[in-house]
Amino acid sequence: MKILKNKNIFKLGKGNNTGICITTNGKIKNNGKAVMGRGIALYANKQFKLDEILAEKLKKYGNHVHDLGEFGTGFHIISFPTKNHWLGKSSKKLIEQSAIELVKLSTNLNLTNIFLPKPGCQNGHLNWNDVRPILEEHFDDRFTIIINDDDYKVEE
């Protein structure tokens, strides 16, 4: 596992065999769209309109890692659940489950460059020092964690 500081994850994700992960929760709104109201999920939804795609995956398969599709120059956007409800705190147990599922999905999709923000450490209120060992246990050198000082401010 590698770590990069102060990089825009969406500028790194170029080309085939690349996955960009967005941290998500398992809630669906009354309008049938997934809750993607903060952080990188909000940013990604504004750019790629993912809330309906994620909602369908959540309804069919539950709160798991999902390939949300290929975008741009062939990179995949992948959901990485860190919490079950958007109001709650992130769960280290769910992050570990997501890490295991992401490794399997990445292998199945033949992804060689997978980028994700520090899962659960911004809006999920977890400490990076508690999350990092979980990821290090499961991730190999295909995976890069992006650490930003001002993670994903969405401009209107």
C-alpha positions as CSV (number, residue, x, y, z in Angstrom):
1,M,0.0,0.0,0.0
2,K,1.2,3.4,-0.9
3,I,0.3,6.9,0.4
4,L,0.2,10.1,-1.5
5,K,-0.4,13.5,0.0
6,N,-2.4,16.4,-1.3
7,K,-3.4,14.9,-4.7
8,N,-6.8,15.1,-6.4
9,I,-7.9,11.5,-6.7
10,F,-9.9,12.2,-9.9
11,K,-6.8,13.5,-11.6
12,L,-4.9,10.4,-10.7
13,G,-7.5,8.0,-12.1
14,K,-6.7,7.9,-15.8
15,G,-6.8,5.0,-18.1
16,N,-7.7,1.3,-18.1
17,N,-6.9,-0.8,-15.1
18,T,-7.6,2.1,-12.7
19,G,-10.1,2.2,-9.9
20,I,-11.2,5.3,-7.9
21,C,-12.9,4.5,-4.7
22,I,-15.5,6.7,-3.0
23,T,-16.4,6.2,0.6
24,T,-20.2,5.6,0.9
25,N,-22.9,4.5,3.3
26,G,-25.8,2.1,2.9
27,K,-28.8,4.5,3.0
28,I,-31.3,5.2,0.2
29,K,-33.5,8.3,0.3
30,N,-37.2,8.3,-0.2
31,N,-36.7,9.4,-3.8
32,G,-34.9,6.1,-4.5
33,K,-31.4,7.6,-4.7
34,A,-28.4,6.8,-2.5
35,V,-27.4,9.3,0.1
36,M,-24.2,10.9,-1.2
37,G,-24.3,14.2,0.6
38,R,-20.8,14.9,1.9
39,G,-17.1,14.5,1.1
40,I,-15.9,12.6,-1.8
41,A,-19.3,10.9,-2.4
42,L,-20.9,14.3,-3.0
43,Y,-18.1,15.4,-5.2
44,A,-18.2,12.2,-7.3
45,N,-22.0,12.3,-7.6
46,K,-21.9,15.9,-8.9
47,Q,-19.4,14.8,-11.5
48,F,-20.7,11.4,-12.5
49,K,-24.4,11.2,-11.3
50,L,-23.8,8.0,-9.3
51,D,-26.7,8.1,-6.7
52,E,-29.1,6.1,-8.8
53,I,-26.5,3.6,-9.8
54,L,-25.4,3.1,-6.2
55,A,-29.0,2.9,-5.0
56,E,-29.7,0.0,-7.4
57,K,-26.6,-1.9,-6.2
58,L,-27.6,-1.3,-2.6
59,K,-31.1,-2.6,-3.2
60,K,-29.9,-5.6,-5.0
61,Y,-26.7,-6.6,-3.1
62,G,-26.6,-4.6,0.1
63,N,-24.0,-2.3,1.6
64,H,-20.9,-3.7,0.0
65,V,-18.1,-2.7,-2.4
66,H,-19.6,-2.1,-5.9
67,D,-18.2,-1.3,-9.3
68,L,-20.3,1.7,-10.3
69,G,-19.1,1.7,-13.8
70,E,-16.4,2.8,-16.2
71,F,-16.0,6.5,-16.8
72,G,-13.7,8.9,-18.6
73,T,-10.8,7.2,-20.2
74,G,-11.8,3.8,-18.8
75,F,-11.3,4.1,-15.1
76,H,-13.8,2.4,-12.7
77,I,-15.5,4.2,-9.9
78,I,-16.0,1.9,-6.9
79,S,-18.1,2.4,-3.8
80,F,-16.2,1.7,-0.5
81,P,-18.7,1.5,2.4
82,T,-17.5,2.9,5.7
83,K,-20.8,3.3,7.5
84,N,-24.3,1.9,7.3
85,H,-26.2,5.2,8.0
86,W,-25.0,8.6,6.8
87,L,-25.5,10.1,10.3
88,G,-23.5,7.5,12.1
89,K,-19.8,7.1,12.6
90,S,-17.8,4.9,10.3
91,S,-17.1,1.3,11.5
92,K,-13.7,-0.3,11.5
93,K,-15.4,-3.7,11.0
94,L,-17.2,-2.4,7.9
95,I,-13.9,-0.8,6.6
96,E,-12.2,-4.2,7.0
97,Q,-15.0,-5.9,5.1
98,S,-14.8,-3.3,2.4
99,A,-11.0,-3.7,2.1
100,I,-11.4,-7.5,1.7
101,E,-14.1,-7.0,-0.9
102,L,-12.1,-4.3,-2.8
103,V,-9.1,-6.6,-3.1
104,K,-11.3,-9.3,-4.7
105,L,-13.1,-6.9,-7.0
106,S,-9.8,-5.3,-8.1
107,T,-8.4,-8.7,-9.0
108,N,-11.6,-9.7,-10.9
109,L,-11.5,-6.4,-12.9
110,N,-7.8,-6.7,-13.4
111,L,-7.2,-3.3,-11.8
112,T,-3.6,-2.4,-11.2
113,N,-3.9,1.1,-9.8
114,I,-6.6,1.7,-7.1
115,F,-6.9,5.0,-5.3
116,L,-9.0,5.8,-2.3
117,P,-9.2,8.5,0.4
118,K,-8.5,7.7,4.0
119,P,-11.7,5.7,4.6
120,G,-13.8,6.8,7.6
121,C,-11.4,9.5,8.7
122,Q,-13.2,12.6,7.7
123,N,-17.0,12.5,7.9
124,G,-16.8,9.1,9.6
125,H,-14.9,10.5,12.6
126,L,-12.3,7.7,12.9
127,N,-8.6,8.2,13.6
128,W,-6.2,7.4,10.7
129,N,-3.9,5.7,13.1
130,D,-6.7,3.2,13.8
131,V,-7.7,2.7,10.2
132,R,-4.3,2.4,8.6
133,P,-3.3,-1.0,10.1
134,I,-6.6,-2.5,8.8
135,L,-5.8,-1.4,5.3
136,E,-2.1,-2.4,5.5
137,E,-3.2,-5.9,6.4
138,H,-5.2,-6.4,3.2
139,F,-3.8,-4.0,0.5
140,D,-0.8,-4.7,-1.7
141,D,1.1,-2.3,-3.9
142,R,-1.8,-1.8,-6.3
143,F,-3.5,0.4,-3.6
144,T,-2.8,4.0,-2.9
145,I,-4.3,6.0,-0.1
146,I,-4.7,9.7,-0.8
147,I,-4.4,12.0,2.1
148,N,-5.6,15.6,1.7
149,D,-5.5,18.5,4.0
150,D,-8.9,19.8,2.8
151,D,-10.6,16.7,1.4
152,Y,-13.0,17.3,-1.4
153,K,-14.6,20.7,-1.1
154,V,-17.3,20.7,-3.7
155,E,-17.8,24.0,-5.5
156,E,-21.3,25.0,-6.5
